[in-house]
Amino acid sequence: MQYAGRHQVQDYGVIGRIGGFDISCELVPEMAGDVLVRTSLHGVPRGSFTVTRDSFLQGGVGLIQRIENRMAALPKLLTEAEQDLARAEQTRQDAEQRLGQPFKHALALSAAEADLEKVEKKIAVMQRQTPEEPTPEPERVSASPPRPELTVEAVRAYQPRGGVRSEPDQQRPHTPAAAPSAFDPMPLRPSGLQIGR
């Protein structure tokens, strides 16, 4: 079991007995790549549990206690199984009684279909009508002042403030400042340092 492959189910059959029930186990691959060991009381519905392969191989008191707890829970499992069986039987009986009968909500369904047809007709009439006046769009309220449009001229007129000069002796010709825009960087404070090559 320790060296079994990670991606295949392997049944080890009966490995022991407790309280008159056979204990069987099988390796079950998990999505995450680990291998689980499913231990079950043979022939008992809901009488199984899974542990990791490592904890199963370590064995110990915890594994034995889990098997014993599963045995002790048999009366509760039997009660739950009986309740599930009764519910399933009732559902089957209800389904058999409804066979051949009209849908019990048929009246409500036909009323809803009639309402849908009315609504679809109203929508079709509304779509065929041409609006006399286009409805004005609501004005947008903005907290910030309107931004100037970005044009080719504004981009060409943009002069960066500060920065590194390739030749420190060369003076940049003075150009008039363009109107401030939302795209202007924050002004830099002169530090007195000049960076050159």
C-alpha positions, 0 to 999 in steps of 0.5 A, spaced: 500 500 500 505 504 501 508 504 494 501 503 490 500 508 484 497 515 486 492 515 480 489 508 480 483 505 485 486 499 488 481 494 492 485 491 498 478 487 500 477 485 507 482 487 512 479 485 519 472 484 523 469 488 528 462 487 531 460 481 526 462 486 520 468 485 515 472 491 515 474 493 508 479 498 505 481 501 498 486 506 495 482 512 492 486 517 488 484 525 490 484 531 485 490 534 489 494 528 487 494 525 494 492 518 496 486 516 500 484 510 504 477 509 504 475 504 510 468 501 510 464 496 514 462 491 509 455 491 507 453 497 512 450 504 508 454 510 510 459 506 514 465 508 511 470 514 512 476 516 509 483 518 511 490 519 508 494 514 506 500 516 511 495 516 517 492 509 515 499 506 515 501 509 521 495 506 524 495 507 532 489 508 536 486 514 532 484 509 526 481 504 531 477 509 535 474 511 528 472 504 526 469 503 533 466 510 533 463 508 526 460 501 529 457 505 535 454 510 530 450 504 527 443 505 530 443 513 528 445 511 521 440 506 521 435 511 523 437 516 518 437 511 512 430 509 514 428 516 514 431 517 507 427 511 505 420 513 507 421 520 504 423 517 497 417 512 498 413 518 499 416 522 493 415 516 489 407 515 491 406 522 490 409 522 483 405 516 481 398 519 483 400 525 479 401 521 473 396 522 467 393 529 471 394 536 469 399 540 471 397 542 478 399 550 476 396 550 469 391 555 471 397 560 474 401 558 468 396 560 463 395 566 466 402 568 466 403 566 459 397 571 457 400 577 461 407 575 457 403 576 451 400 583 453 407 585 455 410 583 448 405 586 444 406 593 448 413 593 447 412 591 440 408 597 439 413 602 443 418 600 438 414 601 432 413 608 435 418 614 433 419 619 439 417 626 437 423 629 441 429 626 443 429 625 451 435 630 453 440 626 457 441 628 464 447 633 466 453 630 469 455 633 475 462 633 476 466 635 482 473 637 478 473 642 473 472 640 465 479 638 462 481 641 456 481 636 450 487 633 448 489 635 441 495 634 436 497 641 437 497 641 445 501 635 445 506 638 440 506 645 445 507 641 451 514 643 454 516 638 460 518 642 466 525 640 469 529 634 467 536 632 465 539 636 459 544 632 455 548 638 454 548 642 460 551 648 457 546 649 451 540 653 453 533 651 451 529 657 447 524 660 451 517 658 449 510 661 451 507 656 456 501 653 453 494 653 457 495 648 463 492 642 462 490 636 466 496 632 463 501 637 466 506 634 471 507 637 478 512 643 478 519 641 480 522 645 485 529 647 483 535 643 487 541 647 485 544 641 482 545 640 475 546 633 472 551 632 466 555 627 462 
